[in-house]
Amino acid sequence: GSRAGAPQLGGVLPLIGRVSEPTRLVIGVAGLVLGYHLGMWGLPETWRGMHVPAADWYWVVGVAALVVVASVVLDRMGNGRAEGGGDDAGNGRS
């Protein structure tokens, strides 16, 4: 069971809804990666460290978006199974 005073993992995000703690971590890391590359693209060429060339910005944004969407979708799939709506629902197993 759950304890009354136990902290709740996950949370509710605008436009997305309820997400798990791992999905919040994925969103945070994706934001850090995007921010890092935005910062690198704003620096002079001689100051830049490891980065994706600015001409390939769509790869960075696309991969970050794909990872976040996949994590949210997996959250939704996991919530359906946890609530009895998954593959094992109605098969007589408990």
Residue frames as qw, qx, qy, qz and C-alpha x, y, z in Angstrom:
[[0.000, 0.884, 0.468, 0.000, 0.00, 0.00, 0.00],
 [0.334, 0.579, -0.042, 0.742, 0.88, 3.64, -0.08],
 [0.375, -0.403, -0.495, 0.672, 1.69, 5.77, 2.93],
 [0.054, 0.908, 0.412, -0.043, -0.31, 8.95, 3.51],
 [0.188, -0.911, 0.147, 0.335, 2.80, 11.13, 3.92],
 [0.705, -0.060, 0.489, 0.510, 4.89, 9.52, 1.18],
 [0.100, 0.580, -0.262, -0.765, 6.12, 11.88, -1.54],
 [0.770, 0.505, 0.353, -0.167, 4.46, 11.38, -4.89],
 [0.440, -0.257, 0.575, 0.640, 6.82, 10.48, -7.73],
 [0.264, 0.460, 0.643, 0.552, 6.14, 12.08, -11.06],
 [0.032, 0.474, 0.261, -0.840, 3.93, 15.10, -11.53],
 [0.449, 0.731, 0.514, -0.005, 1.67, 17.02, -13.88],
 [0.330, -0.244, 0.304, 0.860, 3.21, 19.05, -16.70],
 [0.414, 0.606, 0.110, -0.670, 1.43, 21.64, -18.87],
 [0.566, 0.512, -0.407, -0.502, 0.35, 20.30, -22.28],
 [0.366, 0.270, -0.890, -0.037, 1.49, 16.78, -21.36],
 [0.788, -0.418, -0.206, -0.402, -0.43, 15.88, -18.22],
 [0.731, -0.572, 0.359, -0.093, 0.68, 13.38, -15.59],
 [0.683, 0.526, -0.497, 0.104, 4.14, 11.90, -16.16],
 [0.894, -0.353, -0.179, 0.212, 6.41, 9.62, -14.16],
 [0.421, -0.816, 0.257, 0.302, 9.64, 10.63, -12.48],
 [0.634, -0.102, 0.545, 0.540, 11.78, 8.95, -15.20],
 [0.388, 0.691, 0.459, 0.402, 9.93, 10.92, -17.90],
 [0.149, -0.987, -0.028, 0.045, 10.55, 14.15, -16.01],
 [0.577, -0.545, 0.422, 0.438, 14.25, 13.19, -15.92],
 [0.583, 0.292, 0.566, 0.504, 14.25, 12.52, -19.70],
 [0.175, 0.908, 0.306, 0.227, 12.62, 15.92, -20.33],
 [0.362, -0.897, 0.147, 0.206, 15.22, 17.61, -18.11],
 [0.623, -0.294, 0.520, 0.506, 18.18, 15.91, -19.79],
 [0.482, 0.558, 0.517, 0.435, 16.77, 16.72, -23.25],
 [0.020, -0.987, -0.144, -0.067, 16.48, 20.35, -22.16],
 [0.505, -0.713, 0.330, 0.357, 20.07, 20.34, -20.94],
 [0.625, 0.056, 0.573, 0.527, 21.33, 18.87, -24.23],
 [0.312, 0.784, 0.413, 0.342, 19.35, 21.43, -26.26],
 [0.223, -0.971, 0.005, 0.081, 20.59, 24.26, -24.05],
 [0.631, -0.451, 0.416, 0.475, 24.17, 23.08, -24.35],
 [0.544, 0.290, 0.548, 0.565, 24.02, 23.05, -28.13],
 [0.108, 0.929, 0.296, 0.197, 22.27, 26.43, -28.28],
 [0.408, -0.861, 0.172, 0.251, 25.09, 27.80, -26.14],
 [0.643, -0.199, 0.514, 0.532, 27.78, 26.21, -28.31],
 [0.442, 0.589, 0.504, 0.451, 26.19, 27.61, -31.47],
 [0.053, -0.982, -0.164, -0.081, 26.26, 31.10, -29.94],
 [0.556, -0.680, 0.268, 0.397, 29.97, 31.02, -29.13],
 [0.313, 0.768, -0.466, -0.307, 32.80, 31.94, -31.50],
 [0.904, 0.273, -0.321, -0.076, 34.17, 28.97, -33.45],
 [0.415, 0.482, -0.647, 0.422, 37.47, 28.99, -31.53],
 [0.327, -0.346, 0.583, -0.658, 35.69, 28.61, -28.14],
 [0.847, -0.031, -0.131, -0.514, 33.46, 25.70, -29.09],
 [0.393, -0.328, 0.852, -0.111, 33.84, 22.28, -27.58],
 [0.132, 0.138, 0.953, 0.235, 32.03, 19.16, -28.68],
 [0.418, 0.444, 0.298, -0.734, 28.88, 20.11, -30.59],
 [0.548, 0.466, 0.661, 0.212, 26.68, 19.31, -33.56],
 [0.216, 0.048, 0.293, 0.930, 27.21, 21.82, -36.41],
 [0.275, 0.372, 0.328, -0.824, 24.54, 24.54, -36.41],
 [0.424, 0.222, -0.531, -0.699, 23.49, 23.52, -39.93],
 [0.451, -0.106, -0.878, -0.121, 22.32, 20.19, -38.45],
 [0.259, -0.168, 0.474, -0.824, 20.16, 21.75, -35.71],
 [0.755, -0.052, -0.202, -0.622, 17.14, 19.73, -36.85],
 [0.690, 0.063, -0.714, 0.098, 18.85, 16.48, -35.78],
 [0.151, 0.093, -0.662, 0.729, 19.38, 17.75, -32.25],
 [0.469, -0.020, 0.205, -0.859, 15.81, 19.01, -31.92],
 [0.757, 0.063, -0.450, -0.469, 14.34, 15.95, -33.64],
 [0.572, 0.048, -0.781, 0.246, 16.16, 13.43, -31.47],
 [0.031, -0.045, 0.584, -0.810, 15.28, 15.35, -28.29],
 [0.604, 0.015, 0.003, -0.797, 11.61, 15.51, -29.31],
 [0.740, 0.075, -0.620, -0.249, 11.57, 11.81, -30.25],
 [0.375, 0.062, -0.797, 0.469, 13.05, 10.77, -26.90],
 [0.245, 0.006, 0.444, -0.862, 10.55, 12.89, -24.95],
 [0.701, 0.064, -0.214, -0.677, 7.55, 11.66, -26.98],
 [0.662, 0.084, -0.744, -0.030, 8.69, 8.03, -26.63],
 [0.173, 0.042, -0.751, 0.636, 9.02, 8.43, -22.86],
 [0.447, 0.048, 0.249, -0.858, 5.54, 9.96, -22.55],
 [0.743, 0.099, -0.450, -0.486, 4.03, 7.22, -24.74],
 [0.533, 0.069, -0.814, 0.223, 5.71, 4.53, -22.63],
 [0.127, -0.033, 0.577, -0.806, 4.31, 6.24, -19.51],
 [0.641, 0.072, -0.027, -0.764, 0.81, 6.03, -20.97],
 [0.730, 0.117, -0.641, -0.206, 1.28, 2.38, -21.91],
 [0.331, 0.085, -0.799, 0.495, 2.57, 1.57, -18.43],
 [0.323, -0.014, 0.403, -0.856, -0.33, 3.40, -16.76],
 [0.736, 0.053, -0.308, -0.601, -2.82, 1.36, -18.79],
 [0.659, 0.062, -0.745, 0.085, -1.26, -1.90, -17.59],
 [0.126, 0.082, -0.681, 0.717, -1.08, -0.71, -13.99],
 [0.460, 0.054, 0.261, -0.847, -4.79, 0.14, -14.05],
 [0.591, 0.164, 0.769, -0.181, -5.83, -3.22, -15.51],
 [0.614, 0.686, 0.078, -0.383, -6.05, -2.13, -19.14],
 [0.016, -0.628, 0.707, 0.325, -2.92, -3.89, -20.36],
 [0.493, 0.255, -0.756, -0.348, -2.38, -7.15, -22.21],
 [0.196, -0.026, -0.945, 0.261, -3.17, -9.33, -19.17],
 [0.402, 0.040, 0.323, -0.856, -6.54, -7.72, -18.46],
 [0.781, 0.138, 0.030, -0.609, -9.45, -10.12, -18.41],
 [0.598, 0.323, -0.724, -0.120, -7.47, -13.34, -18.72],
 [0.849, -0.414, -0.279, -0.171, -8.34, -14.59, -15.25],
 [0.684, 0.060, -0.417, 0.595, -4.82, -14.14, -13.82],
 [0.322, -0.926, -0.131, -0.148, -4.32, -12.06, -10.71]]
